[in-house]
Amino acid sequence: MKKVVGIRFKPAGKIYHFDCGAFVLKKGDAVIVETEQGFELGTVVVAPFLCDEKTLERPLKKVYRLAVENDFRQVERNREMEKRAHAFCLECIRKLGLSMHLFSVESTFDGNKLTFFFTAEGRVDFRQLVKMLVKELGIRVEMRQVGIRNQAKMCGGIGRCGRPLCCSTFIEKFEPISIRMAKEQGLSLNPTKISGQCGRLMCCLTYENDTYLELKKTFPPPGRMVKTHRGKGKVLRHNVICDRLLIRLEDGQEVEIQKDEIQEPPTKEKTN
């Protein structure tokens, strides 16, 4: 058995598992861990637990040590370098006339590499830009083009609900979202009302979709004729949250009724 701990490097980022070794850790502890990019500072978000080594897909990297004051000062120095690199890169982009939107710069913990994140409509030839950055900064440089949803996750913001964006606070990975989810929930199909800050369909459309689908199983589908104490009518649409549905009576009048007002047809008894 191996003692495993869950580490996160960014808010709402992916949780990575590391070999805890002999360290006694708890949630919230800052630690230095060994990664493929070198040493990084992360935060314990999953307390240590025992795990069978046979279930692991690959050997785990180890927790190197607990973070100390000098490590936090190093992070502050990295932040200053990121700000300077961001400003210089924007200036270079304007000089070169590149069609790209730079929105973030991240440094490795040891400060030996900078990653520049940007969005663009198509492919960008940034070879000259990289040369200018390396010459000015004197360290390794990586340009990384990402999607607009990833940009929203990394930058954060406030959604139309008035709360911080879900993707930047707790969503670890993006789930597929379709316009059908908005239809199932009876929402307006106006793109400006069901799109998030990134311009894509809001991630929260997935939260209640399964509940709506389950509740709708108890409702007659739209288009079906039903019988009520007000007469026969055709089902137009549902309001599953309020347990109501809209029907059009035979005289053309549209009324909203409770689901339990539908008169179910009597079941025929089986004869031998």
N, C-alpha and C positions, 0 to 999 in steps of 0.2 A: 504493500500500500504506500501511496505517496501523498504527502501533505500539499494540497493545492490551494492557491489563493487567487481571487479575481481582481484584476487591476484595470483601471480606466485612466486614459491619458487626457481625454477631453470631456467636457460636459456633454452628456447624451451620446458619447462615443461608444464604440464597441468595447465589450469587456473581454480582456485577454487573460488566459490562465497561465500562472507561473508556479514553479516549484518553490514552495515556501521555505523549505529546508528547516533549520533549527530556530528560525525567527518566530517570536510570539507576536502576532499581528492582530489588529482589530480594524473594523470598518472606520475609515477616515484617516488612517495612518498614511503618511507620505513616504514613499520608498523609492530607491534607485534600483532599476531592473535592467537586465541585459536583453537587448533586442537585436534584430537583424541590422538596425541602423546604428547600433552602438548603445551606450547607456542612456536611459531616459528616466525622467521623474514622473511617477504615476501615483494614483490614490487607490487605496484598498476600498473596493465597493462590495466585495463578497468575502466574508470571513473565511479563514482557512477551514478546509474540510478534507477528509480522507478520500482518496480515489484510487481504484485499482489501475495499476500501470497498463494492464492489458487493454483497457478501454480507451486509452489515449491514442490519438491518431499519429502523433509524432512526439519525440522527446520534448519536454518543457524547458524553456529558459529559466534561469534561477533569479530569485530576488537577491540582489547584490548586497544591499544594506539599507538601513533606515536613513531617511533624508535628514541632513543637518542644516544649520543656518547658512553655511557657505553655498549650499545647493540652491536655496531660495534666492540668494544674491546673484548666483549665476543665471537663474531664470530671469531676473530683472534686467541683467545686462543683455540677455538675449532679446528681450522685448524692445530695448532701446535700439539694438542692431536691426531688428525687424522693421521698426518705424523708419529708420534711415534708409534701409534697402527698399522699402515700399515707395518712399518719396522719390528716390533716385530712379527706380524702375519706371514710374509714371512719367518722369521727365524723358527718359529714353524712348518710351513708347510714343510719346508725342513727336519727338524728333524723327523717329523712323516712320511715323504714319501708319502704325500697325492697327488693324481692326480687332482689338482685343480689350477685354475689360478685366483689369487686375483688381482683385478684391481682398487678397490676404497674402501674407508672407509668414512662413513658419520656420523656425530654426531648430536644429537638433540640440539636444541638451548640452553637448560639448561645444556647440557653436562652430562646428567645422563644415556645416552644410545648410543652405537656405533653399526652401521650396517655395516657388511662386505659384499661387493658384489664380487661374483666370478662366473666364468664359469667352466664347467666340462663336460666331455663326458657322464658321467652317474651319478648315485647317489653317494654321498660321505659321509662316516661316519666321521663326524667332532666333535663328542662328546668330545673326548680327547682334541681337539684343543680349544673348547669353555672353558673347565676347565682351560687350561693354560692361556687363554686370561683374564678370570675373575679374576684369581689369581693375574696376573700381573697388570691389569688395575684397578681392584676394582670397576667396573661399569657393568651395564647390557650389554649383547652382543647378537646380532642377526646375524646369517649367512644367506645370501640370494643368492640363485643361480638364475642367469638370463640368457637370450639368448644372442647370439653373436651380434644381432642387437642392443639390449639394451646397450651392452658394448660399441659399437661404438658411440651411442647417448651420453652416459655419459662421455666418454673419449675425444670425438671430434677428429679432424684431417683434412687433406686436401684431397679432392677428385681428380679424374683424370682431372677434369675441371680446377683445380687450385684454387678452392674456398673452404671455410670451409664446412664441411659436412652438408648437409641439415638437417639431423636428429638432429644434435647438435645445429642448429641455429634457425629453425622455425617449423619443423615438430613436432606436438604435439602427434600424434599417427600414428602407422605404418598401411599402407593400403596394401591389398593383391596385390602381383606382380606375373606375370606369364611370361613364355618364349614367349607366344603368343604375348604379347605386343611388344617384340623386333622384332618378325616376321612382325607384322603389320606395324612397322616403318621402315622396310627394313634394320635393323641393323645386324651387324655380330653376329652370334650365338656362337662365341668363348667365353667361360665363362670368360676368363681373360679380355675381352673387355667390357662386360656388367655387371660385378660384382663390387660391391663397396668395401670399405676397410674392411667391415665385412665378405666378401666372399659370400654374398647373392646378388641377383639381385638388381641393383641400383634402389633406390626409385624414381629417376627422370624419369624412364620409364613410370610412371603413368601420368606425367604432360601433355604430348601431345597426350596420347593415344586416348582420346575422339575426339580430333580434327582430327587425322588420320582416325578414323572410320567414321566420318562425311564426310570428303573429299572424301573418297573412294567410297561413295555411288554414286558419279557422274562419276565414272570410270567404264568401262566394266571390269568384273572380269577376272583374269588370265585364259587362256584356251579358251576364246571366240574368234571367228573369227570376224574381223572387216574389213571394207572397207575404204581405204584411196586413195588419188590421186596417190600413188605409187603402188597401187594394194591391194589385199587382204592379210591379215596376222593374225597370232595368237598372242594374248596378252600374254607376258611373265611375266612382272612385272611392277609396278607403281613407279613413282617418284612424289608423290602428292604435295610435297612442291614446286617443279618447274613446276607443272601442265603438266608433260610429262609421257609417257609410252613407254616401249620397246616392239616391236613386231617382229615376225619372218615372213618375206614375203614368198610367195609360192615358190620362187626360193632358199630359205634357208638363205637369207641375213637377218641379224638382224639390225634393225634401231630404233632410238629413235625419237619419233615424239611428237608434241604438242597435247594435248587432243582435241583441236578444229579442228585438221586435220582429225579426224574421220568423215566419211560421213555417217550420220544417214540415215537408209532406209526410203523412203517416206511413210507416213501414208496413209492408204486406206480410202477413203471417204465412209461413210455409205450410203447405198442406201435404199430407202423406198421400 
